[in-house]
């Protein structure tokens, strides 16, 4: 029997809100500069409630999607975070066919706090097992919405950290180096930084001819874990606005 998504979402909201505080609700709303309502719980507390729900209910794909939508469609931050965390719990159920819904969620997020989890964990999980989604992510890279463009970058992080192909990320990141949007610049640097922990030579080789174009945010993030000599060489080239030699 299909789950009653509206009832399930309401019950989850009650469980999450039970541990929230008005003080945190006010501070989080101010910190995220969000128009959403807040229950005042931490992400950890929200995650714990979602896990209890998942342990009690055996969800199939239809149930998962319907509950996620029911949670998301009420403009409360923790409900939307619960939707994201619930989708993250079921990587074997979420598939490429769900990308239109995930794209909708990203467009309606308006904050990194939701976008990054959707892009990195949920979309990234699909990308790491299904390379056929690349054309969709390539389209996202050209989208007018910078949150969608950011997501096209962060979606590559999971598979890249596992040793996957860096070319899709590099091909999207290169034209975005010229953007002035902070969240794009930060995302490029973030992915490069994380990949550099195990693949420093590839990061150095890609960044070196681009240090004259990249922003300070991107370069400082990217070089953080590189060997000292490479980090100093790249930073020197960036400061002189030239390619590193």
C-alpha positions in Angstrom: 0.0 0.0 0.0 1.5 3.4 -0.9 2.5 5.6 1.9 0.4 8.7 2.6 3.0 11.3 1.7 1.3 14.3 3.3 0.8 12.5 6.6 4.4 11.2 6.6 5.8 14.6 5.8 3.7 16.2 8.6 4.9 13.6 11.1 8.5 14.2 10.1 8.0 17.9 10.6 6.6 17.3 14.1 9.5 15.1 15.0 12.1 17.6 13.7 10.4 20.6 15.3 10.2 18.9 18.7 14.0 19.4 19.1 14.2 22.9 17.6 14.5 26.2 19.4 13.1 29.6 18.6 16.5 31.1 19.1 18.2 28.9 16.6 15.3 29.4 14.1 15.9 33.2 14.2 19.7 32.9 13.9 19.6 30.4 11.1 17.1 32.4 9.1 19.3 35.5 9.5 22.5 33.6 8.7 21.1 32.1 5.5 19.2 35.3 4.6 16.3 33.1 3.7 12.6 33.8 3.1 11.7 30.3 4.4 10.3 29.6 7.8 12.7 27.7 10.3 12.0 25.2 13.0 15.4 25.8 14.7 17.0 22.4 14.5 20.5 21.4 13.4 21.2 19.4 10.3 22.3 16.6 12.5 19.0 16.6 14.4 17.1 16.7 11.1 19.2 13.8 9.8 18.5 11.8 12.9 14.8 12.2 12.5 14.9 11.3 8.8 16.9 8.1 9.7 14.3 7.1 12.3 11.6 7.6 9.7 13.5 5.6 7.1 14.0 2.7 9.6 10.3 2.6 10.3 9.0 2.9 6.8 10.1 0.7 3.9 10.1 3.1 0.9 10.0 2.2 -2.7 10.8 4.7 -5.4 7.3 6.0 -5.7 7.0 6.5 -1.9 10.4 8.2 -1.7 9.6 10.7 -4.4 6.1 11.5 -3.1 7.4 12.1 0.5 10.3 14.2 -0.8 7.9 16.3 -2.8 5.4 16.6 0.1 8.2 17.8 2.4 9.7 20.2 -0.1 6.4 21.9 -1.1 5.9 23.4 2.3 8.3 26.4 2.6 10.0 25.4 5.8 13.8 25.0 5.7 14.1 21.9 7.8 11.3 20.2 5.7 13.3 20.9 2.6 16.5 19.7 4.2 14.7 16.5 5.3 13.6 16.0 1.7 17.3 16.2 0.6 18.6 14.0 3.4 15.8 11.4 2.6 16.8 11.3 -1.0 20.5 10.9 0.0 19.6 7.9 2.1 18.4 5.9 -0.9 21.1 6.1 -3.6 19.9 2.8 -5.1 16.4 4.3 -5.7 17.3 7.7 -7.1 18.1 7.6 -10.8 18.6 9.7 -13.9 14.9 9.8 -14.4 14.6 11.9 -11.2 16.9 14.7 -12.5 14.0 16.9 -13.6 12.7 16.9 -10.0 16.1 17.5 -8.6 16.6 20.4 -11.0 13.4 21.8 -9.8 14.5 21.5 -6.2 17.8 23.2 -7.0 16.1 26.1 -8.7 13.8 26.6 -5.8 16.6 26.4 -3.1 18.1 29.9 -3.3 20.8 28.8 -0.8 24.0 26.8 -0.8 22.7 25.0 2.3 20.3 23.1 0.2 21.9 23.3 -3.2 25.2 21.8 -2.2 23.6 18.7 -0.6 21.3 18.2 -3.6 24.2 18.6 -6.1 27.0 17.0 -4.3 25.3 14.0 -2.6 22.1 13.3 -4.6 22.9 14.3 -8.1 26.6 13.4 -7.5 25.4 9.9 -6.5 23.6 9.5 -9.8 26.6 10.8 -11.8 29.0 8.4 -10.1 27.0 5.4 -11.3 25.4 6.6 -14.5 27.8 8.5 -16.9 24.9 8.9 -19.4 23.7 11.9 -17.4 26.6 14.0 -18.7 24.7 15.8 -21.4 22.2 17.0 -18.8 24.9 18.3 -16.6 26.6 19.9 -19.6 23.3 21.7 -20.2 23.2 22.8 -16.6 26.7 24.4 -17.0 25.2 26.9 -19.5 22.1 27.7 -17.5 21.3 31.3 -16.6 20.7 30.3 -13.0 24.1 30.3 -11.2 22.9 27.7 -8.7 22.3 25.3 -11.6 25.7 26.1 -13.0 27.3 25.5 -9.5 25.4 22.2 -9.3 26.9 21.0 -12.7 30.4 21.4 -11.0 29.6 19.9 -7.6 27.9 16.9 -9.2 31.3 15.7 -10.4 32.9 15.8 -7.0 31.9 12.4 -5.7 33.1 10.4 -8.7 36.2 12.6 -9.1 37.3 11.9 -5.5 37.0 8.2 -6.3 39.4 8.5 -9.2 36.9 9.1 -11.9 37.3 11.1 -15.1 38.1 14.8 -14.5 37.4 15.9 -18.1 33.7 16.7 -17.6 34.5 18.9 -14.6 37.4 20.6 -16.4 35.4 21.3 -19.5 32.6 23.0 -17.5 34.9 24.8 -15.1 37.1 26.4 -17.8 34.6 28.9 -19.2 33.3 29.6 -15.7 36.7 30.8 -14.6 35.8 34.2 -16.1 32.6 34.5 -14.0 32.3 37.0 -11.2 29.8 35.1 -9.2 31.3 34.1 -5.8 29.5 30.8 -5.6 30.8 29.7 -9.0 34.4 30.7 -8.2 34.2 28.9 -4.8 32.8 25.7 -6.3 35.6 25.5 -8.9 38.2 25.9 -6.1 36.4 23.5 -3.8 36.4 20.7 -6.3 40.0 21.3 -7.2 41.0 21.3 -3.6 39.3 18.0 -2.8 40.6 16.3 -5.9 44.1 17.6 -5.2 44.3 15.6 -2.0 44.9 12.4 -4.0 45.6 13.8 -7.5 47.7 16.9 -7.1 49.6 16.6 -10.4 46.4 16.7 -12.4 45.1 19.7 -10.5 48.4 21.5 -10.9 48.6 20.7 -14.6 45.1 22.1 -15.3 45.4 25.2 -13.1 48.9 26.3 -14.2 48.0 27.7 -17.6 44.9 29.3 -16.1 46.3 31.2 -13.1 46.0 34.5 -15.0 42.3 34.0 -15.5 41.2 32.4 -12.2 39.9 34.4 -9.3 41.7 34.6 -5.9 38.9 32.5 -4.3 39.4 29.7 -6.8 43.2 29.7 -6.7 43.5 29.9 -2.9 41.1 27.0 -2.5 42.7 24.9 -5.2 46.3 25.1 -4.0 45.6 24.5 -0.3 46.7 20.9 -0.3 49.2 21.0 -3.1 53.0 20.4 -2.5 54.7 23.6 -1.3 56.6 24.2 -4.5 53.6 23.9 -6.7 51.5 26.0 -4.4 54.0 28.8 -4.3 54.5 28.7 -8.0 50.8 28.9 -8.8 50.2 31.7 -6.3 53.1 33.7 -7.6 51.7 33.5 -11.1 48.2 34.4 -9.9 49.4 37.5 -8.1 51.2 38.6 -11.4 48.1 37.7 -13.4 49.9 35.4 -15.7 50.0 31.7 -16.5 52.3 29.6 -14.3 55.4 28.2 -15.9 
